[in-house]
Amino acid sequence: MSQQYIIGIIGLGYVGLPLSIAFAEKYSVIGYDINRERIADLKNGIDKTKELESTQFSTKIPIRFTTELDDLRFCNVYIITVPTPINQNKEPDLSYLINASKSVGSILKNGDLVVYESTVYPGCTEEECVPILQATSGLIFNQQFFVGYSPERINPGDRTRPIQSIIKVTSGSTHEIAKVVDNLYKSVITAGTFLAPSIKVAEASKAIENAQRDVNISFMNELALMFDKMDINIDEVLEAAKTKWNFLPFRPGLVGGHCIGVDPHYLAYKAMQVGYTPKVILSGREVNEQMGVWMGEKIIAQLAKQFNGEIKGKKVLILGFAFKENCADTRNTKVIDVYTTLINAGLQVQVFDPLVDADLVKKTFNLDLSESKDGQYDYIFKAVNHSIFN
């Protein structure tokens, strides 16, 4: 492939936007998204995810934001970074990925390269995406067009680890294309790359990154549930345990977001397709899914003890609504479970989080965020450890 790359990034969310900026430092980049409001914001130097500052949208960077698919026709590299959520049955929802593949396939040309970054189960790229590209383009896979996979490693809200500083796993549909993909990423990722032996290995590596954290946190959460019934403080137990040099310092808490809270279901789905039930992964998910309700019930119990059972109408302030600290990302936040549990108990609940997009929260969760944390409350719960709350 020619080194004169024109790169089209499909999907400009938490992954696609930083990736676009990184590649635009060295190549011509066109950023594409179907969300017209998002594109209008980006053209004005506004990133509502708050992952990038307006100063990073330099006019000197050769990047163009668009909602017009036809603007991508002159690209020879397409990088797909669309969401891969789960449905109500906890099964993979590939609709965004399928639609993006159809769109790219419709403008694919002889010699083009398509790289996927969206988190999927092992085999998804070659089993689901490639046939769509081939059918819509009329081109022959690995002869007239090629595919790569490089799982995203964006950490929302982390200002200390920009995309260039995180080692990137790469892979390709042929040995030669794998090297092309690796060299492409290596040219902008200063931390370097790791060339996986196959696309399936690269897909699986991303899946277990997230599942490993999910399982470890679920163990801490299970300990919290267990020690609570024994009237033992989990924080005190962990302080004692971590004096051992090889103790892993995970902590209990709400597990939301796209990576840890969603992606293990992709791995479990594929495992069950091939006849294996992943008991550890699924039990970990079950434990973590109940923590929001449990925390809400703990607050209710403490209020009941304080007010002799008369809790109706008591005022509670929840600090934080993002899925984790110091970021604006509310995807799959489990704070909503705490809130709903308290509301159902008859409490008056205010939620304050100045980092998140209030309009998006209203649209997604039908929840009006408070504009201030000032006021008199019977209970204040810091659900998210934003530094602004310390």
RODO-2510 file (C-alpha; in nm, 4 decimals, decimal comma):
residues 390
     n   res          X          Y          Z
     1     m     0,0000     0,0000     0,0000
     2     s     0,1048     0,3572    -0,0631
     3     q     0,2479     0,5578     0,2252
     4     q     0,0349     0,8519     0,1051
     5     y    -0,2492     0,7626     0,3348
     6     i    -0,5775     0,9489     0,3434
     7     i    -0,7484     0,8179     0,6550
     8     g    -1,1215     0,8152     0,7205
     9     i    -1,2266     0,7710     1,0838
    10     i    -1,5833     0,6400     1,1130
    11     g    -1,7333     0,7273     1,4517
    12     l    -1,6085     1,0302     1,6473
    13     g    -1,6839     0,9415     2,0063
    14     y    -1,4493     0,8707     2,2954
    15     v    -1,2269     0,6570     2,0690
    16     g    -1,2592     0,8071     1,7226
    17     l    -1,1940     1,1710     1,8069
    18     p    -0,8605     1,1295     1,9898
    19     l    -0,7545     0,8810     1,7210
    20     s    -0,8392     1,1332     1,4487
    21     i    -0,6311     1,4026     1,6152
    22     a    -0,3373     1,1643     1,6603
    23     f    -0,3349     1,0548     1,2956
    24     a    -0,3953     1,4089     1,1706
    25     e    -0,0572     1,5121     1,3085
    26     k     0,0983     1,3063     1,0299
    27     y    -0,1645     1,2239     0,7676
    28     s    -0,4668     1,3730     0,5947
    29     v    -0,7696     1,2723     0,8012
    30     i    -1,1439     1,2957     0,7467
    31     g    -1,3566     1,2397     1,0567
    32     y    -1,7043     1,1041     0,9846
    33     d    -2,0044     1,0671     1,2136
    34     i    -2,3788     1,0372     1,1483
    35     n    -2,4541     1,2657     1,4451
    36     r    -2,4950     1,6109     1,2900
    37     e    -2,4896     1,7885     1,6257
    38     r    -2,1617     1,6178     1,7127
    39     i    -2,0029     1,7250     1,3837
    40     a    -2,1271     2,0828     1,4255
    41     d    -1,9685     2,0950     1,7707
    42     l    -1,6374     1,9551     1,6479
    43     k    -1,6228     2,2065     1,3653
    44     n    -1,6532     2,4763     1,6318
    45     g    -1,3819     2,3225     1,8492
    46     i    -1,6271     2,1825     2,1066
    47     d    -1,5951     1,8310     2,2470
    48     k    -1,8846     1,7510     2,4807
    49     t    -1,7101     1,4327     2,5934
    50     k    -1,4480     1,6680     2,7417
    51     e    -1,1688     1,4374     2,6337
    52     l    -1,0021     1,7100     2,4260
    53     e    -0,9524     2,0795     2,4852
    54     s    -1,0446     2,3347     2,2183
    55     t    -0,6739     2,4146     2,1762
    56     q    -0,6251     2,0647     2,0333
    57     f    -0,8477     2,1480     1,7356
    58     s    -0,5706     2,3397     1,5620
    59     t    -0,6466     2,4815     1,2189
    60     k    -0,2993     2,3670     1,1176
    61     i    -0,4009     2,0028     1,1573
    62     p    -0,5309     1,8683     0,8204
    63     i    -0,8557     1,7221     0,9518
    64     r    -1,2059     1,7593     0,8161
    65     f    -1,5239     1,6699     1,0055
    66     t    -1,8249     1,5589     0,8040
    67     t    -2,1590     1,3781     0,8045
    68     e    -2,1401     1,3131     0,4310
    69     l    -2,0270     0,9627     0,3439
    70     d    -1,9320     1,0754    -0,0054
    71     d    -1,6559     1,2912     0,1476
    72     l    -1,4716     0,9675     0,2358
    73     r    -1,4475     0,8348    -0,1199
    74     f    -1,0880     0,9478    -0,1650
    75     c    -0,9668     0,7743     0,1519
    76     n    -0,7560     0,4611     0,1176
    77     v    -0,7616     0,3681     0,4884
    78     y    -1,0856     0,3451     0,6849
    79     i    -1,0770     0,3054     1,0634
    80     i    -1,4083     0,2072     1,2239
    81     t    -1,4543     0,3131     1,5868
    82     v    -1,8291     0,2831     1,6406
    83     p    -1,9976     0,1628     1,9641
    84     t    -2,0576    -0,2067     2,0274
    85     p    -2,3190    -0,2175     2,3073
    86     i    -2,5329    -0,5063     2,4301
    87     n    -2,9083    -0,5505     2,4016
    88     q    -3,1634    -0,6141     2,6762
    89     n    -3,0728    -0,9835     2,6713
    90     k    -2,7048    -0,8992     2,7419
    91     e    -2,6140    -1,0129     2,3903
    92     p    -2,3927    -0,8216     2,1445
    93     d    -2,5648    -0,5440     1,9530
    94     l    -2,3677    -0,5244     1,6285
    95     s    -2,6051    -0,2819     1,4566
    96     y    -2,3604     0,0115     1,4618
    97     l    -2,0790    -0,2105     1,3388
    98     i    -2,2925    -0,3620     1,0629
    99     n    -2,4156    -0,0223     0,9427
   100     a    -2,0637     0,1212     0,9456
   101     s    -1,9382    -0,1784     0,7466
   102     k    -2,2158    -0,1314     0,4907
   103     s    -2,1326     0,2374     0,4584
   104     v    -1,7621     0,1787     0,4102
   105     g    -1,8277    -0,1143     0,1769
   106     s    -2,0355     0,1105    -0,0471
   107     i    -1,7363     0,3365    -0,1175
   108     l    -1,4551     0,0801    -0,0913
   109     k    -1,2021     0,0765    -0,3763
   110     n    -0,9432    -0,1612    -0,5066
   111     g    -0,6450    -0,1688    -0,2681
   112     d    -0,8198    -0,0061     0,0286
   113     l    -0,7619    -0,1050     0,3907
   114     v    -1,0328    -0,1213     0,6588
   115     v    -0,9223    -0,1333     1,0232
   116     y    -1,1656    -0,2045     1,3060
   117     e    -1,1112    -0,0719     1,6582
   118     s    -1,4539    -0,1443     1,8079
   119     t    -1,4452    -0,4057     2,0840
   120     v    -1,5934    -0,7352     1,9649
   121     y    -1,5803    -1,1076     2,0372
   122     p    -1,3035    -1,3192     1,8800
   123     g    -1,3875    -1,3899     1,5164
   124     c    -1,6387    -1,1073     1,4714
   125     t    -1,4301    -0,9011     1,2282
   126     e    -1,3779    -1,1870     0,9830
   127     e    -1,7113    -1,3628     1,0378
   128     e    -1,9480    -1,0640     1,0468
   129     c    -1,7769    -0,7542     0,9069
   130     v    -1,5700    -0,8886     0,6152
   131     p    -1,8689    -1,0542     0,4391
   132     i    -2,0558    -0,7221     0,4563
   133     l    -1,7608    -0,5320     0,3097
   134     q    -1,7271    -0,7900     0,0348
   135     a    -2,0998    -0,7973    -0,0483
   136     t    -2,1486    -0,4191    -0,0580
   137     s    -1,8250    -0,3405    -0,2415
   138     g    -1,8221    -0,6313    -0,4877
   139     l    -1,4474    -0,6612    -0,4190
   140     i    -1,2558    -0,9754    -0,3305
   141     f    -1,1244    -0,9965     0,0281
   142     n    -0,7450    -1,0150     0,0601
   143     q    -0,7054    -0,9528    -0,3107
   144     q    -0,8784    -0,6219    -0,3755
   145     f    -0,9304    -0,4980    -0,0210
   146     f    -0,7759    -0,5818     0,3161
   147     v    -0,8716    -0,5698     0,6809
   148     g    -0,6953    -0,5031     1,0084
   149     y    -0,7937    -0,4983     1,3735
   150     s    -0,6418    -0,2823     1,6455
   151     p    -0,8454    -0,2749     1,9665
   152     e    -0,8981     0,0671     2,1189
   153     r    -0,7200     0,1455     2,4433
   154     i    -0,8664     0,4828     2,5276
   155     n    -0,9109     0,5461     2,8996
   156     p    -1,1834     0,8146     2,9345
   157     g    -1,0981     1,0907     3,1773
   158     d    -0,7302     0,9936     3,2011
   159     r    -0,5176     1,3010     3,1314
   160     t    -0,1940     1,1192     3,2136
   161     r    -0,2225     0,8558     2,9391
   162     p    -0,3048     1,0095     2,5993
   163     i    -0,3560     0,7708     2,3091
   164     q     0,0023     0,8101     2,1877
   165     s     0,1395     0,6867     2,5210
   166     i    -0,0466     0,3538     2,5284
   167     i     0,0974     0,0482     2,3497
   168     k    -0,1335    -0,0521     2,0653
   169     v    -0,2094    -0,4121     1,9664
   170     t    -0,2296    -0,4522     1,5875
   171     s    -0,3182    -0,7265     1,3394
   172     g    -0,4042    -0,7796     0,9744
   173     s    -0,5830    -1,0171     0,7410
   174     t    -0,2556    -1,1267     0,5757
   175     h     0,1023    -1,1349     0,6973
   176     e     0,1945    -0,8429     0,4734
   177     i    -0,1109    -0,6347     0,5667
   178     a    -0,0474    -0,6991     0,9361
   179     k     0,2889    -0,5264     0,8921
   180     v     0,1209    -0,2381     0,7076
   181     v    -0,1291    -0,1915     0,9910
   182     d     0,1446    -0,2179     1,2513
   183     n     0,3658     0,0380     1,0778
   184     l     0,0713     0,2740     1,0339
   185     y    -0,0036     0,2788     1,4059
   186     k     0,3612     0,2739     1,5005
   187     s     0,4059     0,5993     1,3094
   188     v     0,1800     0,7870     1,5560
   189     i     0,1866     0,5768     1,8755
   190     t     0,5060     0,6794     2,0546
   191     a     0,4687     0,4000     2,3117
   192     g     0,4999     0,1457     2,0307
   193     t     0,2872    -0,1429     1,9102
   194     f     0,2460    -0,5165     1,9592
   195     l     0,1825    -0,7130     1,6407
   196     a    -0,0549    -0,9991     1,7210
   197     p    -0,0308    -1,3189     1,5137
   198     s    -0,3941    -1,2949     1,3968
   199     i    -0,7036    -1,0785     1,4074
   200     k    -0,8721    -1,3275     1,6415
   201     v    -0,5860    -1,3025     1,8898
   202     a    -0,6062    -0,9219     1,8825
   203     e    -0,9836    -0,9337     1,9357
   204     a    -0,9467    -1,1805     2,2229
   205     s    -0,6738    -0,9743     2,3903
   206     k    -0,9076    -0,6781     2,4212
   207     a    -1,1909    -0,8921     2,5508
   208     i    -0,9844    -1,0410     2,8328
   209     e    -0,8368    -0,7045     2,9336
   210     n    -1,1837    -0,5920     3,0326
   211     a    -1,3072    -0,9258     3,1668
   212     q    -1,0043    -0,9541     3,3946
   213     r    -1,0780    -0,6207     3,5618
   214     d    -1,4479    -0,7056     3,5843
   215     v    -1,3787    -1,0349     3,7615
   216     n    -1,1282    -0,8818     4,0037
   217     i    -1,3645    -0,5998     4,0985
   218     s    -1,6509    -0,8466     4,1358
   219     f    -1,4446    -1,0370     4,3938
   220     m    -1,3987    -0,7147     4,5913
   221     n    -1,7704    -0,6428     4,5618
   222     e    -1,8562    -0,9910     4,6815
   223     l    -1,6280    -0,9397     4,9798
   224     a    -1,8086    -0,6117     5,0526
   225     l    -2,1452    -0,7890     5,0441
   226     m    -2,0152    -1,0706     5,2619
   227     f    -1,8324    -0,8599     5,5207
   228     d    -2,1302    -0,6268     5,5499
   229     k    -2,3326    -0,9164     5,6891
   230     m    -2,0459    -0,9910     5,9323
   231     d    -2,0336    -0,6254     6,0446
   232     i    -1,6734    -0,5949     5,9190
   233     n    -1,5467    -0,2819     5,7422
   234     i    -1,4229    -0,3828     5,3956
   235     d    -1,1907    -0,0809     5,3723
   236     e    -1,0157    -0,1823     5,6927
   237     v    -0,9783    -0,5391     5,5645
   238     l    -0,8208    -0,4201     5,2387
   239     e    -0,5791    -0,1880     5,4222
   240     a    -0,4561    -0,4854     5,6201
   241     a    -0,4440    -0,7231     5,3216
   242     k    -0,2480    -0,4917     5,0936
   243     t     0,0530    -0,5017     5,3258
   244     k     0,1350    -0,8285     5,1442
   245     w     0,3571    -0,7483     4,8451
   246     n     0,1618    -0,9577     4,5960
   247     f    -0,1903    -0,8545     4,6989
   248     l    -0,3756    -0,6994     4,4042
   249     p    -0,5126    -0,3576     4,5093
   250     f    -0,8586    -0,3732     4,3517
   251     r    -1,1450    -0,2085     4,5367
   252     p    -1,5224    -0,2563     4,5510
   253     g    -1,7464    -0,0122     4,3691
   254     l    -1,9953     0,0565     4,0924
   255     v    -1,8899    -0,1025     3,7626
   256     g    -2,0346     0,0821     3,4655
   257     g    -1,9005     0,2216     3,1420
   258     h    -1,8591     0,0539     2,8091
   259     c    -1,5461    -0,1538     2,8639
   260     i    -1,5784    -0,3353     3,1963
   261     g    -1,9556    -0,3310     3,2216
   262     v    -2,0338    -0,4422     2,8666
   263     d    -1,7449    -0,6114     2,6892
   264     p    -1,7269    -0,9290     2,9048
   265     h    -2,0701    -1,0176     2,7659
   266     y    -1,9145    -1,0296     2,4178
   267     l    -1,6593    -1,2868     2,5312
   268     a    -1,9238    -1,4871     2,7171
   269     y    -2,1513    -1,4808     2,4117
   270     k    -1,8840    -1,6269     2,1857
   271     a    -1,7831    -1,8855     2,4456
   272     m    -2,1392    -2,0136     2,4693
   273     q    -2,1649    -2,0199     2,0897
   274     v    -1,8809    -2,2718     2,0820
   275     g    -2,0268    -2,4786     2,3663
   276     y    -1,8574    -2,3454     2,6789
   277     t    -2,0314    -2,1622     2,9636
   278     p    -1,7842    -1,9156     3,1228
   279     k    -1,8905    -1,9427     3,4874
   280     v    -1,6354    -1,7015     3,6338
   281     i    -1,7089    -1,4239     3,3828
   282     l    -2,0861    -1,4558     3,4189
   283     s    -2,0816    -1,4772     3,7987
   284     g    -1,8609    -1,1695     3,8097
   285     r    -2,1077    -0,9812     3,5936
   286     e    -2,3947    -1,0916     3,8186
   287     v    -2,2229    -0,9611     4,1322
   288     n    -2,1265    -0,6277     3,9770
   289     e    -2,4713    -0,5678     3,8292
   290     q    -2,6379    -0,5705     4,1724
   291     m    -2,4074    -0,3210     4,3469
   292     g    -2,6043    -0,0059     4,2608
   293     v    -2,9219    -0,1441     4,4160
   294     w    -2,7266    -0,2711     4,7168
   295     m    -2,5693     0,0699     4,7769
   296     g    -2,9118     0,2327     4,7518
   297     e    -3,0519    -0,0126     5,0048
   298     k    -2,7598     0,0593     5,2403
   299     i    -2,8401     0,4312     5,2281
   300     i    -3,2072     0,3561     5,2981
   301     a    -3,1118     0,1352     5,5954
   302     q    -2,8868     0,4038     5,7433
   303     l    -3,1584     0,6680     5,7038
   304     a    -3,4148     0,4346     5,8595
   305     k    -3,1874     0,3827     6,1586
   306     q    -3,1260     0,7564     6,1914
   307     f    -3,4923     0,8576     6,1655
   308     n    -3,6576     0,5582     6,3330
   309     g    -3,7954     0,4264     6,0050
   310     e    -3,9534     0,7562     5,8993
   311     i    -3,7630     0,8101     5,5754
   312     k    -4,0304     0,9224     5,3302
   313     g    -3,9476     1,2669     5,1941
   314     k    -3,5960     1,2722     5,3384
   315     k    -3,3493     1,4574     5,1179
   316     v    -3,0491     1,2835     4,9623
   317     l    -2,7738     1,4330     4,7501
   318     i    -2,5808     1,2081     4,5134
   319     l    -2,2445     1,3467     4,4060
   320     g    -2,1440     1,2234     4,0611
   321     f    -2,3291     1,0581     3,7753
   322     a    -2,0482     0,9564     3,5360
   323     f    -1,9555     0,5897     3,5281
   324     k    -1,6169     0,6684     3,6869
   325     e    -1,4145     0,9519     3,8336
   326     n    -1,2947     1,2618     3,6486
   327     c    -1,4703     1,1961     3,3183
   328     a    -1,7919     1,3025     3,1472
   329     d    -1,8865     0,9533     3,0270
   330     t    -2,2273     0,8359     3,1512
   331     r    -2,2543     0,5227     2,9372
   332     n    -2,3931     0,2349     3,1428
   333     t    -2,3474     0,4311     3,4671
   334     k    -2,4662     0,2379     3,7702
   335     v    -2,5380     0,5557     3,9660
   336     i    -2,8808     0,5426     3,8025
   337     d    -2,9488     0,2212     3,9971
   338     v    -2,8692     0,3960     4,3260
   339     y    -3,0924     0,6884     4,2281
   340     t    -3,3862     0,4681     4,1210
   341     t    -3,3655     0,2608     4,4401
   342     l    -3,3824     0,5752     4,6553
   343     i    -3,6651     0,7309     4,4525
   344     n    -3,8685     0,4104     4,4796
   345     a    -3,8300     0,4295     4,8576
   346     g    -3,9977     0,7701     4,8635
   347     l    -3,6871     0,9827     4,9119
   348     q    -3,6241     1,3222     4,7529
   349     v    -3,3053     1,2804     4,5537
   350     q    -3,0848     1,5376     4,3837
   351     v    -2,7904     1,4404     4,1618
   352     f    -2,5026     1,6821     4,1064
   353     d    -2,2283     1,6269     3,8482
   354     p    -2,0914     1,9335     3,6670
   355     l    -1,8628     1,7207     3,4487
   356     v    -2,1342     1,5434     3,2515
   357     d    -2,3642     1,6726     2,9785
   358     a    -2,6940     1,7523     3,1543
   359     d    -2,8913     1,7480     2,8285
   360     l    -2,7576     1,4015     2,7431
   361     v    -2,8453     1,2734     3,0911
   362     k    -3,1993     1,4075     3,0534
   363     k    -3,2356     1,2489     2,7105
   364     t    -3,0837     0,9129     2,8070
   365     f    -3,2011     0,8641     3,1659
   366     n    -3,4918     1,1103     3,1948
   367     l    -3,3136     1,2655     3,4919
   368     d    -3,2717     1,6355     3,5641
   369     l    -2,9331     1,7033     3,7190
   370     s    -2,9099     1,9622     3,9931
   371     e    -2,7236     2,2793     3,9014
   372     s    -2,5767     2,3084     4,2508
   373     k    -2,4899     2,0881     4,5453
   374     d    -2,5903     2,3586     4,7918
   375     g    -2,8783     2,2911     5,0251
   376     q    -2,9811     2,0990     5,3346
   377     y    -2,9697     1,7220     5,2995
   378     d    -3,0320     1,4320     5,5323
   379     y    -2,7730     1,2197     5,3521
   380     i    -2,4937     1,2912     5,1042
   381     f    -2,3580     1,0008     4,8977
   382     k    -2,0409     1,0460     4,6940
   383     a    -2,1101     0,7982     4,4164
   384     v    -1,8212     0,9072     4,1922
   385     n    -1,4844     1,0167     4,3238
   386     h    -1,4382     1,3236     4,1029
   387     s    -1,1407     1,5284     4,2218
   388     i    -1,3674     1,8346     4,2326
   389     f    -1,5563     1,6723     4,5198
   390     n    -1,2459     1,6287     4,7359
***
